[in-house]
Amino acid sequence: MKSREPMVMPSTSYKWFGLVLLMLIGLTNYMDRLSISILQVPIKADLGLTDTQLGAITGLSFSLVYTLAAIPIARMSDRRSPKLVIIICLIAWNALTMLCGLAESFLALAILRMGVAIGEAGCAPTSQALIAGYFPPHQRGRAIAMWQMVFPLGSLIGIFGSGVLSAALGWRQTFFVLGGVGLLVVPLVLAFLKEPPRAEPPQAAGAPIEPGDGTMKVLRALLTLRGYRLLLAAGFMAAIPLNAVLNWNAPFYGRSYSLPIQEVSYVVALTAGVGGILGMIGGGFVSDILGRRDQRWYCWFPAIAVGVAPAFAMAQFLLAPSLSLSLLAGVICAILLNCWMPPQAALGQLVVNPADRALSAACIVVTAGLGAAAGPFLTGILSDMIAGWTLDSDNALAIALTLVSLTALPASLLFVLSSVYLREDIARAQAHQMYAG
């Protein structure tokens, strides 16, 4: 099925250079975001926080604000300058990360993390929209998969580096270092990031879609696509266990295996980084290969991956008799829980007009962000509740993580259901009928 997009693709050399530059920007994003997962260990001791409060800082307060900010910032990127949006957001989230080092209470840290979330909300939708402008449809799955590797790479660098820096300097100074490193990227973006030519909006059923069409009109049009709605729901459910495991791995290994923070940083960087990178590569490249035979593999492959993940989560947190076996199960679990993101993002770009790419990506970010908010927060609440019943806080967290991982099962079912309508949705988008009326 050939695309009718009128976008003029940039040169082969620049599109790969642009992708690398966008990956560098995204890397600082996820380094700042995921550093909190390891720094919460000394933060809890210093500020005297509960698991519920930690879940609110790492998940709820950050992700809810992130999801609220994503759509308006993405729409600004679609209508104005994506480069300017990225520069402003890059400065904002790194400056506020530095200010997190000054927090003296739960409330102050939560508010500052909300500010970081607003800045970071502009990164993923704008970057994915630019990538969709750089690459033709048959290369987008792997291109977006390569960009999304910043998630596990940033996790690896952020978690490992934060653990080492925290052990040497303390958690407050670690925030200063992370934010300062991110600000060094700003001059590179100013000098080298290019925007692809904007495509002229297509016409649908004789009615033109002008660049000024309202956001709600486009959202309503997108949400008439049944497969797209199910795809968003699948991403929400899949994001719950992914972010629960990612944010609570460090406390789990610290409590269950009595590891000091520097060793915890090695362990969590291994599971989140290596497992995440392999999952992103597999999700993007395998879905592209299988999708050539049948586009429904963009849904079937993530359905299989997330459906199997809870078994390995149970092995990691409850059944493994040793640290090495727990880590092995954790790496496999991370691979499976990361596979769904590249094919979902690629599908989100196939069912939308070029002028609305960032908005479509933002919808995916919003629903996944809601899952990211729910996962760590729900885990913290369950951990505190189970600890109150059993008086065993170490095993309480392991049980809570295992229970939350089961949300991957309905995610798997939703991916399968989305595949039923996928080809119909793509055909409607390419015929520009989704905007009719």
Secondary structure, DSSP 8 states (H G I E B T S, - for coil): -----------HHHHHHHHHHHHHHHHHHHHHHHHHHHHHHHHHHHHT--HHHHHIIIIIHHHHHHHHHHHHHHHHHHHS-HHHHHHHHHHHHHHHHHHHTT--SHHHHHHHHHHHHHHHTTHHHHHHHHHHHHS-HHHHHHHHHHHHTHHHHHHHHHHHHHHHHHHHH-HHHHHHHHHHHHHTTHHHHHHH----------EETTEE--TT--HHHHHHHHHT-HHHHHHHHHHHHHHHHHHHHHHHHHHHHHHHS---HHHHHHHHIIIIIIHHHHHHHIIIIIHHHHHTT-TTHHHHHHHHHHHHHHHHHHIIIII-SSHHHHHHHHHHHHHHHHTTHHHHHHHHHHTS-GGGHHHHHHHHHHHHHHHHHHHHHHHHHHHHHHHHHHS-HHHHHHHHHHHHHTTHHHHHHHHHHHHHHHHHHHHHHHTT-TT--
